Amino acid sequence: MAQIEPQTFHALLFISLFACLPSLCSCHDNGTKIQGMFVFGSSLVDNGNNNQLRDAIAKADYLPYGIDFPGGATGRFTNGKNVIDLLGQHLQLPAYIPPFTHPSTRGANIVHGVNYASGGSGILDDTGAVLGNVICLNKQVENFEHVTLPELEQQLDNKAQQILQNYLFVVSSGGNDYSFNYFLALPTANLTLQAFTSHLTTTLSHQLKRLYKLGARKFVLMSINPNGCSPSAKARNPRRSGCIQYVNRANHLFNHKLRTLVDAILPQMPASNLVFVNAYKVIRDIIKNPASNGFVDASNGCCEVPSIDEGGNGILCKKGGSICANRSNHVFFDGLHPTEAVNAVIARKAYTSIRKTEVYPMNVKQLSQI
């Protein structure tokens, strides 16, 4: 089958949006009122924003990324769909959410949401500086406020306070603040782990309140993954067996504070609802017992990942490099990012799980019906 160029594929997606405008006026047959999503975060949810960034090192606009995605490599850091794509399917959204930096993400093409996520970015402004050009979370929120929101109000002929209550605001950030900030001992990381983590969650709470003041009412907060179990983390610590615990302890601490934030911030954001999705636990459970979840390899990346000595960074796939034959039984696609198969488990549990250890205080389906 001939491969579709990413630009052509995005154009086809955008055309499909025009035909779906009437859906803004009705509920879906699953009872959800959600009309779209606005997505903020890093590479786990980036769907092509870094493609347009000059001097960005963190890019996935080449094969084997996208090997199982319609249209091939579009900038998603996995073999197929990321968790946002799959969550959108559960919500019965009519098309994939377009990336903010794509030239066509304007006008009528934004009515079902926009993705602002940038691979390598973090909650803090200086996170990811070692990766060249990235769009930090503050700038992502600015892009929503100053570019998208005025256009959305014009497209829907209404004020933000009325239209945004039926959009999900998904935030998936924080992991890079440890990997590419705290553990690199940058100036802002001259704190204890506890103090740094508190600084992260406090900064994030300010960003959530900013979105709330702009009209956001439904939030989905994604935990940090167990990055200490990633192939890249274990490759950097070859003398240690199993997952790298100091990395996971930091990630777990952040996730605990993020879950606590869900309750703590509500009095300051009346009439809002927040859902915490514990992707850390979902992935950790898969790694502990891969066979019970249909996986075979929970240790190795599926694609060929050049080490730093080989001119790579130990995380990203080699351009045109070899890949495993069966991506669906691998947990990791490259040195850090999960496969579509794992993303599908996270999205399904985020949408339907009734376990408070996986979603708190409700699941995304329940949130979408409020």
Phi, psi and omega per residue, in radians:
M1 nan 2.336 -3.137
A2 -1.166 2.431 -3.120
Q3 -1.432 2.382 3.124
I4 -1.509 2.310 3.094
E5 -1.109 2.489 -3.124
P6 -0.938 -0.701 -3.114
Q7 -1.107 -0.722 3.131
T8 -1.154 -0.718 -3.123
F9 -1.083 -0.802 3.120
H10 -1.072 -0.678 -3.140
A11 -1.096 -0.707 3.122
L12 -1.135 -0.669 3.098
L13 -1.097 -0.753 -3.094
F14 -1.152 -0.667 3.111
I15 -1.059 -0.685 -3.125
S16 -1.113 -0.447 -3.135
L17 -1.131 -0.652 -3.104
F18 -1.048 -0.646 -3.109
A19 -1.295 -0.208 -3.041
C20 -1.818 0.081 -3.093
L21 -0.981 -0.638 3.133
P22 -1.044 -0.395 -3.120
S23 -1.140 -0.255 3.119
L24 -1.176 -0.271 -3.040
C25 -1.804 0.076 -3.052
S26 -2.530 2.806 3.059
C27 -1.430 2.759 3.052
H28 -1.433 2.930 -3.091
D29 -1.259 -0.125 3.059
N30 -1.634 0.103 3.069
G31 1.549 -0.097 -3.121
T32 -1.289 2.522 3.087
K33 -1.747 0.033 -3.026
I34 -1.244 2.235 3.141
Q35 -1.725 -0.287 -3.122
G36 3.076 -3.089 -3.133
M37 -2.359 2.509 2.934
F38 -1.983 2.184 -2.924
V39 -2.067 2.278 -3.115
F40 -2.261 2.433 3.108
G41 2.701 -2.596 -3.018
S42 -2.084 -2.653 -2.975
S43 -1.145 -0.421 3.133
L44 -1.095 -0.420 -3.124
V45 -2.194 -0.001 3.080
D46 -1.146 2.271 3.132
N47 -2.090 0.415 3.056
G48 2.386 0.047 -3.122
N49 -1.102 -0.674 -3.116
N50 -1.243 -0.249 3.086
N51 -0.990 -0.611 -3.024
Q52 -1.592 -0.016 -3.057
L53 -1.628 2.036 3.064
R54 -1.193 2.463 3.111
D55 1.231 0.229 3.067
A56 -1.430 2.249 3.096
I57 -1.464 -0.642 -3.098
A58 -1.412 1.553 3.119
K59 -2.314 2.570 3.105
A60 -2.297 0.730 -3.084
D61 -1.684 0.558 -3.105
Y62 -2.580 2.694 3.055
L63 -1.233 2.515 0.315
P64 -1.550 0.034 3.018
Y65 -1.031 2.412 -3.138
G66 1.352 0.213 -3.113
I67 -1.039 -0.492 3.139
D68 -1.951 0.287 -3.131
F69 -1.839 2.420 3.079
P70 -1.011 2.113 -3.112
G71 1.697 -0.089 3.063
G72 1.395 -2.491 -3.047
A73 -1.335 1.945 -3.121
T74 -1.986 -0.042 -3.114
G75 1.958 0.030 3.066
R76 -1.410 2.398 -3.054
F77 -1.542 0.991 3.121
T78 -2.866 3.123 -3.114
N79 -1.378 -0.397 -3.092
G80 -2.499 -2.065 -3.103
K81 -1.496 2.545 3.024
N82 -1.628 3.133 -3.013
V83 -1.139 -0.498 3.118
I84 -1.212 -0.756 3.088
D85 -0.994 -0.787 -3.067
L86 -1.281 -0.621 3.066
L87 -1.147 -0.675 3.078
G88 -1.061 -0.604 3.089
Q89 -1.179 -0.716 3.086
H90 -1.067 -0.629 -3.126
L91 -1.435 -0.052 -3.130
Q92 1.041 0.653 3.025
L93 -1.242 2.565 -2.962
P94 -1.313 -0.246 -3.089
A95 -2.817 2.941 3.056
Y96 -1.168 2.560 3.125
I97 -1.259 2.218 -3.078
P98 -1.337 2.587 3.088
P99 -1.309 2.450 -3.063
F100 -1.015 -0.726 -3.016
T101 -1.352 -0.154 3.095
H102 -1.201 2.348 -3.073
P103 -1.007 -0.438 -3.102
S104 -1.508 -0.070 -3.112
T105 -1.443 1.278 -3.134
R106 -2.628 2.926 3.034
G107 1.016 -2.342 -3.077
A108 -1.146 -0.275 -3.111
N109 -1.317 -0.079 -3.098
I110 -1.823 0.047 -2.988
V111 -1.205 -0.315 3.078
H112 -1.861 0.263 3.049
G113 1.974 3.035 -3.118
V114 -2.517 2.517 3.076
N115 -1.838 2.142 -3.095
Y116 -1.858 -0.035 -2.977
A117 -1.087 2.566 -3.082
S118 -2.366 2.086 3.119
G119 -0.994 2.300 3.137
G120 1.615 -0.171 -3.082
S121 -1.455 2.989 3.124
G122 -2.578 -3.050 3.094
I123 -1.204 -0.649 -3.139
L124 -1.526 2.570 -3.042
D125 -1.108 -0.581 -3.065
D126 -1.630 0.014 3.070
T127 -1.171 2.396 3.107
G128 1.480 0.109 -3.127
A129 -1.055 -0.510 3.138
V130 -1.242 -0.187 -3.128
L131 -1.761 0.287 3.134
G132 1.422 -2.354 -3.056
N133 -1.468 2.114 3.024
V134 -2.371 2.849 3.113
I135 -1.884 1.846 -3.091
C136 -1.177 2.897 -3.065
L137 -1.074 -0.693 3.100
N138 -1.019 -0.771 3.137
K139 -1.186 -0.602 3.088
Q140 -1.072 -0.759 3.120
V141 -1.157 -0.673 3.070
E142 -1.060 -0.715 3.128
N143 -1.091 -0.674 3.060
F144 -1.114 -0.830 -3.045
E145 -1.180 -0.812 -2.952
H146 -1.649 -0.368 -3.107
V147 -1.927 -1.000 -3.022
T148 -1.273 -0.831 -3.009
L149 -1.036 -0.818 3.100
P150 -1.046 -0.658 3.122
E151 -1.209 -0.668 -3.136
L152 -1.136 -0.750 3.098
E153 -1.063 -0.650 3.126
Q154 -1.219 -0.735 -3.114
Q155 -1.139 -0.698 -3.062
L156 -1.739 0.029 3.058
D157 0.907 0.860 -3.117
N158 -2.755 2.934 -3.141
K159 -1.558 2.696 -3.062
A160 -1.002 -0.678 -3.086
Q161 -1.055 -0.478 3.122
Q162 -1.531 -0.669 -2.982
I163 -1.570 -0.476 -3.015
L164 -1.386 -0.229 -3.114
Q165 -1.165 -0.286 3.127
N166 -1.890 0.433 3.015
Y167 -2.060 2.533 2.994
L168 -1.539 2.424 3.024
F169 -1.933 1.831 -3.071
V170 -1.742 2.230 3.141
V171 -2.144 2.141 3.140
S172 -2.344 1.547 -3.055
S173 -2.615 2.825 3.072
G174 2.246 -0.600 -3.103
G175 -1.061 -0.733 -3.132
N176 -1.205 -0.397 3.111
D177 -1.145 -0.403 3.019
Y178 -1.571 -0.909 -3.043
S179 -1.123 -0.723 -3.036
F180 -2.019 0.469 3.080
N181 -2.610 -1.343 -3.038
Y182 -1.047 -0.849 -3.092
F183 -1.316 -0.191 3.032
L184 -1.646 0.000 3.106
A185 1.015 0.791 3.026
L186 -1.207 2.836 -3.089
P187 -0.932 -0.685 -3.117
T188 -1.242 -0.222 -3.111
A189 -1.667 0.276 3.135
N190 -1.391 0.982 -3.081
L191 -2.445 2.864 2.973
T192 -1.198 2.831 3.137
L193 -1.034 -0.729 3.121
Q194 -1.080 -0.816 -3.110
A195 -1.172 -0.690 3.118
F196 -1.115 -0.751 -3.136
T197 -1.147 -0.703 3.075
S198 -1.103 -0.682 3.088
H199 -1.080 -0.709 3.121
L200 -1.087 -0.888 -3.062
T201 -1.222 -0.568 3.060
T202 -1.147 -0.756 3.100
T203 -1.088 -0.746 3.120
L204 -1.103 -0.685 -3.139
S205 -1.094 -0.625 3.087
H206 -1.125 -0.679 3.137
Q207 -1.205 -0.655 3.084
L208 -1.143 -0.730 3.117
K209 -1.130 -0.595 3.094
R210 -1.122 -0.763 3.086
L211 -1.126 -0.660 3.106
Y212 -1.069 -0.764 3.134
K213 -1.118 -0.437 3.112
L214 -1.446 -0.182 3.090
G215 2.183 -0.118 3.140
A216 -1.150 2.428 -3.140
R217 -2.301 -0.396 -3.116
K218 -2.065 2.030 -3.071
F219 -2.052 2.457 2.978
V220 -2.114 2.050 -3.099
L221 -1.875 2.045 -3.114
M222 -1.588 2.355 3.088
S223 -1.221 2.919 2.949
I224 -1.335 2.483 3.078
N225 -1.258 2.866 3.065
P226 -1.311 1.342 -3.024
N227 -1.144 -0.335 3.071
G228 -1.187 -0.254 3.105
C229 -1.658 -0.026 -3.085
S230 -1.264 2.663 3.096
P231 -0.994 -0.636 -3.117
S232 -1.175 -0.712 3.128
A233 -1.130 -0.743 -3.127
K234 -1.228 -0.549 3.103
A235 -1.199 -0.533 3.114
R236 -1.360 -0.240 -3.136
N237 -2.271 1.094 -2.990
P238 -1.131 -0.342 -3.109
R239 -1.450 -0.166 -3.135
R240 -1.758 2.426 3.115
S241 -1.661 2.590 3.127
G242 1.296 -2.827 -3.115
C243 -1.235 2.648 3.136
I244 -1.471 1.865 -2.920
Q245 -1.219 -0.585 -3.114
Y246 -1.148 -0.530 3.067
V247 -1.249 -0.838 -3.128
N248 -1.119 -0.613 3.099
R249 -1.070 -0.721 3.111
A250 -1.135 -0.785 3.131
N251 -1.099 -0.730 -3.132
H252 -1.151 -0.670 3.112
L253 -1.092 -0.782 3.104
F254 -1.059 -0.791 -3.106
N255 -1.089 -0.668 3.091
H256 -1.083 -0.768 3.135
K257 -1.206 -0.579 3.121
L258 -1.182 -0.719 3.091
R259 -1.110 -0.712 3.105
T260 -1.116 -0.614 -3.133
L261 -1.082 -0.551 -3.139
V262 -0.962 -0.752 3.120
D263 -1.399 -0.690 -3.024
A264 -1.173 -0.565 -3.014
I265 -1.530 -0.295 -3.064
L266 -1.004 -0.757 3.126
P267 -1.060 -0.406 3.135
Q268 -1.579 -0.102 -3.126
M269 -2.322 1.215 -3.086
P270 -0.974 2.527 3.097
A271 1.174 0.291 3.074
S272 -1.850 2.853 3.076
N273 -2.401 2.388 3.139
L274 -2.198 2.428 3.083
V275 -2.109 2.266 3.061
F276 -1.730 2.152 3.120
V277 -1.845 2.039 -3.060
N278 -1.556 1.267 3.107
A279 -1.097 -0.486 3.090
Y280 -0.977 -0.884 -3.121
K281 -1.146 -0.723 -3.116
V282 -1.030 -0.838 -3.119
I283 -1.235 -0.698 3.138
R284 -1.075 -0.695 3.106
D285 -1.114 -0.695 3.108
I286 -1.109 -0.775 -3.109
I287 -1.134 -0.668 -3.135
K288 -1.189 -0.577 -3.115
N289 -2.494 1.236 -3.042
P290 -1.080 -0.670 -3.059
A291 -1.074 -0.642 -3.112
S292 -1.194 -0.299 3.128
N293 -1.861 0.141 3.103
G294 1.501 0.251 -3.132
F295 -1.871 2.715 -3.136
V296 -1.989 -0.799 -3.069
D297 -1.979 1.977 3.131
A298 -1.948 0.201 -3.053
S299 -2.050 -0.641 -3.002
N300 -1.857 2.566 3.020
G301 -1.231 2.654 -3.121
C302 -1.355 -0.590 -3.091
C303 -1.727 2.853 3.086
E304 -1.269 2.123 -3.089
V305 -2.037 1.915 3.119
P306 -1.182 2.422 3.075
S307 -1.357 3.019 3.101
I308 -1.066 -0.669 3.117
D309 -1.125 -0.438 -3.127
E310 -1.664 0.136 3.121
G311 1.618 0.085 3.095
G312 -1.767 -2.864 3.095
N313 -2.126 0.119 3.106
G314 1.376 0.038 -3.115
I315 -2.099 -0.917 -2.990
L316 -1.471 2.623 3.095
C317 -1.136 2.610 3.012
K318 -1.248 2.355 3.130
K319 -1.058 2.150 -3.133
G320 1.195 0.222 -3.105
G321 -1.292 3.051 -3.111
S322 -1.289 2.712 3.099
I323 -2.420 2.815 3.117
C324 -1.239 2.724 -3.070
A325 -1.295 -0.608 -3.068
N326 -2.068 1.639 -3.127
R327 -1.210 -0.438 -3.032
S328 -1.250 -0.264 3.124
N329 -1.836 0.139 3.063
H330 -1.761 2.498 3.063
V331 -1.416 -0.749 -3.101
F332 -1.903 2.417 3.071
F333 -1.543 -0.819 3.083
D334 -2.056 -2.549 -3.124
G335 -1.395 -0.113 -3.058
L336 -2.507 -0.701 -2.942
H337 -1.572 2.442 -3.132
P338 -1.271 2.811 3.073
T339 -1.322 2.941 3.062
E340 -1.021 -0.614 -3.121
A341 -1.052 -0.713 3.095
V342 -1.248 -0.718 3.091
N343 -1.007 -0.617 3.137
A344 -1.155 -0.662 3.109
V345 -1.165 -0.774 3.132
I346 -1.070 -0.812 -3.116
A347 -1.106 -0.719 -3.132
R348 -1.128 -0.774 -3.140
K349 -1.214 -0.648 3.080
A350 -1.039 -0.643 -3.052
Y351 -1.467 -0.611 -2.963
T352 -2.139 -0.242 -3.018
S353 -1.072 2.525 3.067
I354 -1.916 0.128 3.137
R355 -1.547 2.155 -3.134
K356 -1.152 -0.361 3.090
T357 -1.305 -0.271 -3.137
E358 -1.848 -0.682 3.087
V359 -2.393 2.389 -3.073
Y360 -2.524 2.380 -0.065
P361 -1.534 -0.009 3.125
M362 -2.592 3.045 3.072
N363 -1.632 3.029 -3.059
V364 -1.184 -0.566 3.105
K365 -1.085 -0.807 3.117
Q366 -1.095 -0.711 3.091
L367 -1.060 -0.688 -3.069
S368 -1.239 -0.298 -3.102
Q369 -1.700 -0.027 3.138
I370 -1.334 nan nan
